[in-house]
Amino acid sequence: MSIVNYNYAAHSAANVINSNERLMDKTMARISSGAKVGAGHADAGLYGLYTNMTIEAAESRTALANLNSGLARMKLVEATGMTIHKMAVRMQELAVAASNTIVPAHDRYAMDSEFGALLTEWNRLADNTAYNGVAVMTGTDLVIRMGESAGAADITITVDDWQPDAQAANGAGIASGASSAGAANSGGTAMSLTAVAAAAPIPATMQENITTAANAQLSRAKLDNIVAYLGASVGEVAGDIKSIEFAIEATAGGAVAKELGASLIGDTDYAVDTAKLAAQQVISQAATAVLAQANARTATVLTLLK
């Protein structure tokens, strides 16, 4: 049919050009942005999944940072606990030496001076050791936020109270294992920090003292238990550190897996999309050539009018 009012072939070619140009726009957007989901070129079923995977990956990275911070905090507890344990061992040695009845009183007072200084330093370390402004040696549990549903995945590390005068029923949660308060002349199972004024010829000391052989023997018996419990508490901290290190390993692996998932869903595959763009460019050129031929075809009708 030779008509000039409507050129079917030209309009069909124009439709192909317009459709192909839209595909080229999406392909070039993917290539230029590096993402195959997003504004203007989002796949309806993938954008939400890509967003969720991206958020989960970011949460895993934040959880990893929290775990590393928690690990540093527990290593501080471990280092301080080991120092306290060494101090308690030295105090035990002094108590053993001072319990010897042949030791002169003035030598025992000298030993007690070191004994009291170590006890004071033990208390200072336990009270004042802090990580990011938070005391870490006074029984404050460490909660590591993992960023998942309703805190169900949070990690809670129970930290013992390392204060020398701390005590609780059955010694639960107490690094020294003390179950009763310290009292005068080394009574109880906890160390007593109560000061005793000087009274000639005895210098100022604490209720927990080794100024007499009897007191030294009582302190020795107490420290025999305390030193063992402190050593066990250091071991518990070491176990907590190991568990956090495994959690770090698992979380780091999970973060990589989630990031990979998000990448596979939302990142541009340049091999695929550059091949598509080349094909679309060929189609566009072919459709343009066909449109030119279709537009020229109606000119042949003029020959009928000659």
FIPAVO-505753 format. One record per residue: residue in one letter; x, y, z of N, C-alpha, C, CB in turn. Coordinates in steps of 0.05 Angstrom, whole numbers, plus 5000, padded with zeros to 4 digits. Atoms other than C-alpha are relative to their C-alpha. Glycine has a CB too. Example, Ala and Ser with C-alpha at 12.3 -4.5 7.8 and 13.67 -1.06 7.14 Angstrom:
# FIPAVO-505753
a501849765000524649105156501850245000498050015025s498449764999527349795143498550225014500950094971
# end
This chain:
# FIPAVO-505753
m501749765000500050005000501850255000498050005025s498449755002502750684980498450235011500850054971i501449774988500251215029502150195012498149905022v498249804989503351855056498950125026500350234980n501149894975498652025114501249875025496949965000y498950144977501751505160502249814991497749855016n497750165007508551185156500549805022502650174995y499850214979508050535196502949935006498449764992a497250084996515250335186501650205015501349944972a498549794987517951005208499250025030499450274987h500949994972513751005272501049765016497050025001s498950244987515850285288502950045007499549754983a497149954996523150475279500450205022501350094974a499749804979522151085323499449885028498050234995n500650134975519050655378502449845010497549824998v497650164993525050195376502250185010500949834975i497949814992529750785380499550105029500250244981n500749904973526051075441500449795022497150115000s499750224980525750405477502949945005498549754990n497250074997533050265463501550225014501349964972e498749784986535050955487499549995031498950274990r500550044972531550815554501849785012497049935005l498250214991535450175560502950105002499949754982m497349905000541850535543500450195024500650154974d499849824977540351065596500549845026497450175003k499750164977539650525649502849875001497949785002t497350135001545950155626502250205005500449884972m497949804995550050795625499950105029499650244981a500249924972547350985694501449795017497150035008r498750214985549650315720503150014997499049724991i497149995005556550385688501250245013500550004970s498849754989557551105711499950005030498550244989s500250004971555150985783501249765014497150025007g498950254988557750285794497949845015502250075019a502150134986550950085822497849934980498850175023k502250085018545449695787497350025013500449724990v502549944988540049875837500250295011499249805023g500049724990538150585856498050174984502850124996a501949815012534251195834500249984970500450295009g500050005030532051145761500549734987501950204990h499450265013534350435750499949785021502750014987a500250204979532150035811498349764990498750125025d501650235004529749325804498149975024501749744995a502049994979523349275844500649805022497249954989g499650214980525248625879502750015013499649744988l497250004990532548795892500750245017501849984977y499249764985532749495920499849965030498350244991g500450044971529849305988502149805011497249905005l498050204992534348685992502750125001499949764981y497449875000540449085973500450195023500450164973t499949814977538849616025500349855026497550185001n499850164975537749096080502849885003497949795000m497450134999544248736063502150215006500649854975t498049794995548049396063499950095029499450244981i500349924972545149586131501249795018497150055007e498950224984546848896160503050004999498849734991a497050005002553948946134501150235016500850034971a499049784984554749636165499749955030498450264993e500350074971551949376232502249815008497349875004s497950194994556948806229502750145004500349794979r497549854997562649296220500050165026500450204976t500249864974560149706279500349815023497350155002a499750214979559549076321502949925002498249764994l497250075000566648906301501650215015501149974972a498649784985569049586327499349985030499150284989n500750044972565149466392501549775013497049965003l498550234990568348786400502950065005499749764980n497249934996575249066390500450185024501150144974s499949834976573849596442499749845026497950224999g500350184977571349066490502449835005497649824995l497550164997577548646476502150175014501049904973a498049834988581949236494499450045030500250274986r500849964972578049346558500649755017497050065002m499550244985578648616579503049955003498649764987k497150034997586048616565501150195021501450064973l499249824978586649216612499349865027498550274998v500750144975582948806665502049775005497149884998e498050224997587648216652502750105010500349864974a497449904992593948636658500050105029500950234981t500249904973591548976721499649785020497650205003g500450234983589148326751502649845005497949814988m497450144997595947996738501850165020501449974973t498349834982599348586774499049965029499950294992i501150044974594548516833500849735011496950045000h499350274991595947776836502949995009499549794977k497249994992603447896838500450145027501750144978m499949864975602448396894499149835023498450264999a501050184979598347896934502049785006497349884991v498050204995603747376925502250115017501249894973r498049874984608847866952499150045029500950274988m501149964973604248027011500049735015497250114998q500050274988603647277023502849935010499049794980e497350054992611247227025500750155026502050074978l499549844977611647797075498649895025499150294995a501550114977606347477119501449755010497149944992v498650254992610146817119502550085016500849834975a497649924987616547177138499450125028501650204983a500649874974613247597193498749815020498150234995s501250204981609746987223502249855016498249814985n497850134986616546737244500550145027502749994983t499849874974617046867319502750105007499149805021i497349914994624546977318500650274987502049804992v499549745013623747607275499650225020498150034975p500349774981624948237317497650174992502650165000a502449845004619048707325500550224980499150125026h499549775018622449287289500249904971502550155008d500050115027623748837228497249944990501849754999r502850065008616548617228498550254993498549855023y501349745006614349347229500850094972500750225020a499149935027618649457167498649834979503149964998m501550185019615348857133497250094998500149715010d502849915000608549117153499750264984499050055028s500149765016610249787121499749944971502650175005e500350085028611249447054497349864996502349814992f502650155002605248997067497750204997499649825025g502149805002600749607079500150164975500250185024a499749855025603549977019498949844977502950084995l501050175022602049386974497049985001501349725002l502950014997595049327002498650264991499249945029t501149745008593850066991500150034969501650235013e499749995029596450016919498049814987502849944991w501950195010592149406907497250134999499949745018n502649874999586049806929499850234980499550115028r499949785019588150406886499649894971502650155002l500350115026588849976824497149904995501949764996a502750115003582149636836497950234998499349825023d502049785000578450296849500350184976500350165025n499549795019581650736796500649924972502150175010t499450085028583250316735497450024984501049705000a502449945017578450556681500749984971498950285007y499750015029577350466607497850184989499749714988n501949805011574051056571498250115022498349874978g501549884978571951336638498349815017498350214990v501650194986568750696663501849825017498249834981a498450174982571650326724499749714990499250035029v500250275011573349616701500849785020501849984976m499150204981575849276764498149985025502850075010t501849994976569849386811497449844995499450295007g502350185004565048856784498050114980498749965026t501849905020561949256727500149824975500750294992d500150185023559748766673500450154974497449844999l499649885027561848896601497849894982502849924989v502150085020556048896551500950114973497250125008i499149935027558248896478497650004982502349814990r502349985018552849146431500649904973499050294999m499550125026552348736368498250114979499649705002g501649865019546949156335497849844987501750104979e502150175012541948596321497550025017500949714997s502749974989534748486342499850015030498349784990a500849974972532748746411502249925019497549845005g497850064982539648636440500449705006499650145026a499850294994538747876438502749894994497949854983a497350095008545547796405502250135015500450034971d497949864985549248256454501649805016498850215018i498250174985555247946489500450135028502749974986t499649904973555548026565502249845013497449975017i497750124986562147896601499850085029502750104987t500149954972561747826676502850055011498749765015v497349924990567548186709499950005031500850294990d499950024971569548036781500750275013502049795009d499249774984570448566835502749945012497950075023w497250054992577948616848500850155025501950064978q499349844977577649076909500849815023497650185008p499150184979581448776968498049965023502650105012d501950024978575748907017497349914990499850265015a502550095011570248656970499349725011500050004970q500950264991566148066995497149964993500549975031a502850075007559647706978499549725009499450044970a500750274992555947086997501349794982497049965000n498650215015560046476975502250114983498049854984g497949895016565046956945499350034971502449835002a500949985028560946986881500650284989497149934997g499549745013563447536834502350155013497650164999i497849864985569347706880502649864991499649985031a497550125010576247606850501649865022501850224988s498650134978579147446919498649765012500550215021g501650224989573646946934499050065028501649755000a500749934972572247317000496949985004500950285008s502850034994565547137031499150155026499349715003s500749844976565947567095501950235001500149825025a498549754998568348267111502549965017498350225011g497650004984575448377137499550145026502350134984a500349884974575948547210502750035014498149825018a497549954986581148717263501649745003499450115028n498150224997587248267269499549784980499649885028s500250185023586147957201497549825000502449834999g502550165000579147687217498550014974498350085023g501550015025574247507162501649884977499050284992t498650105023576147297092500950214980498249794985a499149775017576747977057502250155015497650194994m498049834987582448457070498750245012502250084979s501149764987581049027118501750244994499749955030l498649765007582949727096499850215023499050124974t500349814978581150057163502750075012498149885021a497549904989586850487189500049985031500650294991v499650014971589550397260502250215007500949715010a498149794992592950997293502549895014498750215018a497550094987600050947318499750005030502450194992a500050024971600950727390502749895008497649835011a497250084994608050697417500149725013501350215019p498049955021611950297400499149934972502549865007i501150095026607350077343499350234982497649815004p500649785018607150547283497149974989502050014977a502650015013600750717245499949764981499350274986t500350245017598150107208497149974991501049755014m502850075007591749777183499149775017499749944970q501050244986587249267215501349754988496949984999e498650225014590248797162503050055002499149974970n497249944996597348797188501549755009500350215022i498350224992603148347203502150095021501549884975t498249894979606048727263500649805022498850255011t499550214980605548107306500149734985497949995023a499950275013607047377290497349884997501849825016a502750115001599847197306498450134978498650055027n501449865021597047727260501049914973500250305002a498850085026601947527205499049724993503050005002q501050275005599746797212497250014990500349825025l502849975009592446997204499950114972498450185019s500049895027593947427143501149804980501850265000r498950205018598146867114497849804992502349855013a502250205005592246377121497950124981498649925026k501949875018587646887088501150024972499350285012l498849955027592447037031500549734986502750145003d499850265014593446287018497649954983500349785021n502550035016586146286995499850214979497650015018i500449775019586146976963501849974976500650265015v498150035022592346846920499049804980502849935009a501050215018589246216892497650104984499249745015y502449895013582646566877500750214979498150125020l499249805019586147156844501249884975502150195013g498950145023590046686799497849894982501949785009a502350115015583546346779498550224986498149845019s501449775013580347026765501550104976499650235021v498449935023586047206719499549814977503050025007g500650205020584846556683497250034987500249725012e502749955010577446716676500050234980498050065022v499749775018579247386644501349914974501650235013a498750105024583847026596498049844982502449815007g502150145015578046576577498050184986498549815018d501849805011573547176566501350134975499350225021i498649885023578847486521500049824976502950075008k500050195022579346856480497249994987500849725010s502750015012571746836471499450254983497949975023i500449755016571747566447501649984974500850255017e498450025025577347406398498649824980502849885007f501550175018573146836369497650154989499149755014a502349845009567147306366500950204978498750155023i498949815020571447816328500549854974502750125010e499550155024573547276279497549944985501549745007a502650075012566347056267498750254988498249875020t501349755008563747776262501450114975499950205022a498549905023569247976213499349844975503149995005g500850175023567547376169497250064991500349715008g502849935007560147546173499850274986498350015025a500149745013561448266154500949984971501950205015v499050045028565348046092497849864984502649845000a502150155014559747556073497750184993499149765016k502349825005554348086080500850224980499150145026e499149805020558448606042500149884972502850115008l499950145026559548085987497149974989501349735002g502850035009552047945985498950264989498349905023a500949745009550448685979501350074973500550225021s498549945025555748755925498949844976502949955003l501050165022553148175884497250084991499949705009i502749915006546048445889500050284986498350015025g500349725009547349185877502250124984499650165024d497849885015554049295844499949934970502749925012t500050045029554849365769502049794992500650264985d498150205012557748775731500850134973498649724995y499149855023561849165681500349834975502750145006a499850175023563148575635497349974986501149725008v502750045011555648465627498950264988498149895021d501349755008553449195623501550144977499950185024t498649885023558949425575499349854974503050005004a500950165023556948845529497250084991500149705006k502749915006549649065534500150274986498350025026l499849735011551549785519500949994971501850185016a499150035028555349575456497849904982502449814999a502350105016549349175432497950214996498949755013q502149805002544549735447500850234981499450125028q499049805019548950225409499749914971502950075006v500350115027548849765348497150014992501149714999i502949995006541249705353499150284994498449885023s500749725004540650455359500850104973501250185022q499149925026544850565297498449884978503049944997a501550145021541050045258497250114998499849695006a502749895000534250325280500050284987498950015028t499949735012536451025260500249984969502450165011a499750045029538550765191497349924988502149794994v502650095010531850415183498050234999498949775017l501849774999528151045204500550184976500350155026a499349835023531851435151498949884974503050044997q501050135024529950915098496950024999500949714999a502949994999522650905122499050284993499049925028n500849725006522251665118500350064970501650205016a499449965028525251645048498149854982502849934993r501750175017520451105024497650144990499249765016t502449865009514451565021500550184977498850165023a499449835022518151994972499549874973502950095001t500550145026517151444919497150044991500649705003v502849955009509751604920499850234981498250055024l500149765018511252264886500449924971502250195008t499650085027513351874825497449944986501949774998l502650065011506051674816498650254990498349865020l501449755007504152404809501350144975500150195023k498749885023508952544752498749914974503049924999
# end
